[in-house]
Amino acid sequence: MHKTQQIPMLKAIFSVIVWGASFVATKVALLDVSPVTVVWLRFGMGVIILGGIVWYRNQLRIPKKEDWLYFGLLGFLGIAFHQWLQSTGLVTAHALSTSLIVATTPIFMAVLGLIFLKEKLTWFQVLGIGLSTFGVLLVITKGDFTSLLTGHFGTTGDFLILISALNWATFSILSRRGLQKYPAAGMMFYVMSFGWLFSSILFISSGNIYQIQSIKTNGWIAICFLGIFCSGIAYIFWYDALQTLPVSQTGAFLYVEPLVTVIVAGLVLGEKMVISALIGGIVILCGVYMVNRKGLKKVVQ
């Protein structure tokens, strides 16, 4: 691994760790308020955090006229629409099944990167993606692969989460163009601001503003975690990683999310940790390592 890639990789790992915990945090917040309210509060905090970091990095500059619509599209896809899909999906979907479905994102990212960005994948990397997929299935199914045939992914929430996986991959691919012209933090500030404005329209029009007073202590802790870490810091770190690493390589880190979700769900929600989850976690990390190291020279055409 090249030294110049170490920091971006660490940032990507941090992002997926907090995002893995975000599924549980969202479930906790949804006990008090609606999905729209969670999204609005979360990204309201995120915009403030981002604004402070952008100012500190001296990266606050007005985008070019032709990029305003582009940033608006990214804000809608990556913030407003994506988070509405996940928050609404989590009303009926379990945190663990959600993490499994979200784990398909790197597959979408690798395929889209291959098709649209002409990023090559070695057969060794493809094998790593397959190994990580197996590890994800092992973690989520607790070793019982027949459970995949019993309708566990047939809820409306699961369907929304699957759409969010494809949506996030599309968002990451589209973001690469802007990252070639703008600093990661500065670009994300405008993207998140647009996303928060879109979510504000739905929040205000739905009359959910009165729900805020009903949020309990645990709900506020969950929302603050989502806003400060998952939205404010993790989004910047994810963009920093995308600015340096290939899409397929960055996306492979998302395979770690299910393992994090299993651990946090056990601690917060009292779900039992099983040996298959530990084994699956090791398999996932092995697959991520394979995708992020130099593989065989032969590539997938």
N, C-alpha and C positions, 0 to 999 in steps of 0.2 A: 504493500500500500504506500503510495507516494505521500510525503510529508505534507504537501499542500492540500491533500484531501482529508487529513485527519480532523481538522476543525469542522469543515462542512459535514463530515460523517457524524461527529459528536453532536452537532446541532440537529441533524436529522433524527438521531437516536433520542435526544431530549424531547423533540416534538412528538414522536410516536409514543413515547412513554406517557406523557401527559394526555395525549389524545386517547390512549388506551383507557386511562382512568376517567376520561370525560364521559364515557357511556354510563358509568355508575353515577357520576356526579349529576348527569342530566336526569337519570331516573329519580334521584333524590329531589332535585328541584321541581320535577313534574308532579311531585306529591302536593305541592302548594299552589302552583300556577300552570297556565296553559303553555303549550310549545311556543306560541308566538311571543309571549311575555319573556320566556327564558331566552329566546334568540335576541330580542330587543335589548334586554338588560346586559346580556353577555357581551354583545358587540358594541354597546354603548361604552362599556368599560374598556373593551379592546381598542377602540378608536382613541381613547384618552391615553392609554399606555403607548400605543403606536406613535401618536403625535409627540409624546415626550421623547421617545427614542429617536425619532426622525430629527427632532430639533437638536438633540444631543449630538447626533452624527453629522449635523449640518447638511442634511440631505433634502431639506424642504424646498422644492422648486416647482414652479407652475408647469404642468404638463403641456406639451404641444397641442395645438388646436385639434389636430387629427387624432389624438390619443384619448380625448375625453370620452368619446363613445366606446372606445375599446376598454377603458377602465370601467365604464358603466356596465358593460357586458360581463367583465370578470367579477365585478361586485355582485351582480345578480346571480351568476352561476356559482361562484365560490363561497359566497357569504349568505345572501338572503335565501336563495333556492336550496342550496346544499344543506344549510342548517335547519331549514324548515322541514326538508325531507327526513333528516336524521331525528330531529326532536319529535316530529309527529309520528315517525315510525317507532320510536322507543316507547310510545304510549302503549302499544300492543306487543312489540317485539321484546324478547329478553335481551339483556345486555350481552350475554355470551353468544347468542345466535347472531346478534348485530355485529359483533367483532369478527365472526366468521365470514359474514357476507362482505363486510368492509375489506376483509383480507383479499378479496378478489380484485381490489383496486390496482395492485402492482401488475397483475396480468393485463388489465386494460391499458395501463400506462406503457408497459413494454411493447404491446402490440401496436398501440397508437404511435409510440415513439419510432418503432420500426417502419411503419407505413408512412407517416407524415414527416418525421425528422430524419429518416434514413439512418437511425442509430442501429448499429450492428449488435447482434447478440451471439456470443459464442455458444457452442453446444454445451459447454461446461456451465454457462450461466443459465441456459434453459433447464439443465438438470437441477441446478440450484433452486430455480423457481418451482420445479416439480416437487423437489424434496421439501421445500417450505410449505407448499400446498398440503402435502401429506401431513406435515407437522401440525398445521392449523386444524385439519380435520381431526387429528388425534386429540388435540387439546379440547376442542369444542364438543366432540361426540363422546369424550371420556373412553375412547377405545372401542365404542360400539358403533361401527360404521353402518350397521343395518338401520340405525336410527335416522339416517339420511333419507330413507325410503318411507318413513312413517308420517310425512306431512309436516315436519317441524318448520319448514320454510314457506308454508302456505298462507300465512296471515297477511293482511294488508300492510302491516308494519314492515314485515320482511321484504315485501315487494318494493316499498318506498326506500328501504335501505339499499337494496340492489341498484335501484336507479341512482342513488347518491354515490355509489362506488364508481359507476360509469361517468357520472357528472364530475366527480373530483378528478378523475383521470383526464377528462376533456379540459377541465380548468387548468390543470398542471401543464398540459401540452400547449394550450393557448398562452399561458403565462410566459413561456420561454421567449417569445418575441419581445415583450416589454422588458424582460430582464436583460436583454442585450443593449437596451438604451437607458434604463433607469436603475438607480441603486435599489436593492431589494426592499429595504425598510421604507424608502420614500414611495415606491410603487405600491407596496402593500397598504400604506396609509390611505392613499386615494381609493384603492380597490375596496378596502374595508369601510371607508366612509360612504361610498356609493351603496355598498351592501346594507349598511345600517340605515341609510335613508330609505331604501326599498322596504326593509323590514318595518320601519317606522310608519309607513303608509298603512300596512296591514295591521300593525299594533293599534294605531289610533282609530282606524275605521272599524275595528272589531270591538272597541270599547273595553279593552282589557286593562286599561290604565288603573282601574280600581282594584285590580288583583294584587298590586304591589303591597298594599297594606296588610295583606293576609300571609305574607311570606314569613315563615318561622326561622329560628336561628340556623338550623341545619340547611334550610333552603338557601339562606343568604351565603353560608359558607360554600355550598356547592356552586352557586352562581358566581361568587367572587373567584373561586378556583377556575371556573370556565372562562370568565372574563379576563383575568390577569394572566394566567398561565396558558390556557388552551387557545385563547384568541390573541391576546396581546403579544406574548413572547414567542409561543410556538409557531405562529404564522410567520413571524420574521425569520426565525431560525430555519423554517422549511424553505422559504424563499431564498435565504442565503445558500442553502444546500443546493437548490435547483439551479442557482446561478453558476455553480462550479461543477456539479456532478451531472452525468447523463440522466435523463428521465427514468430509464429502466433501473438504473443503479439506485437512485434516490427512492423510487417506488418500492424497491425490495425491502426497505426498512419497515414498511407498513406491516410486514408479516409478524413483527414483534408485538403489535397491538393486542392480539388475542391473549397472549401470555400475560400481559399487564392487566388486561381486563379480568382474567381468571383470578389473579392475585388480589386485586383491589376489591372485586366482588366478594371474595372470601372474607376479607377484612371488614368491609363496610356492610355488606348484605348478609354475611354469615353463610355464604355458600361454601360447601366443603371442597377442599383441595384433594385431588386424587393423583395417584402415581402416573396415570396416563398423561395428565397435564404437565407434569414435570418432564417426562420423556419427550412429549410433544414440543415443549419449550426448547429443549436441547436440539431437537431436529430442526426447528425453525431457525435458530441461531446458526446452525451449520449451513442451512440453505442460504441465509443472508450473506454469510462469509463467502460462499461459492460465487454468488452474484457479484460481490464487491472485490474480488481478487482477479488478477489476470488469468484468464482461462486458456483454453486451446486456441490456436490461431484460426481454425476453421470457424466461420460464422454462418448464422442463419441468413439466407438471402431473401 
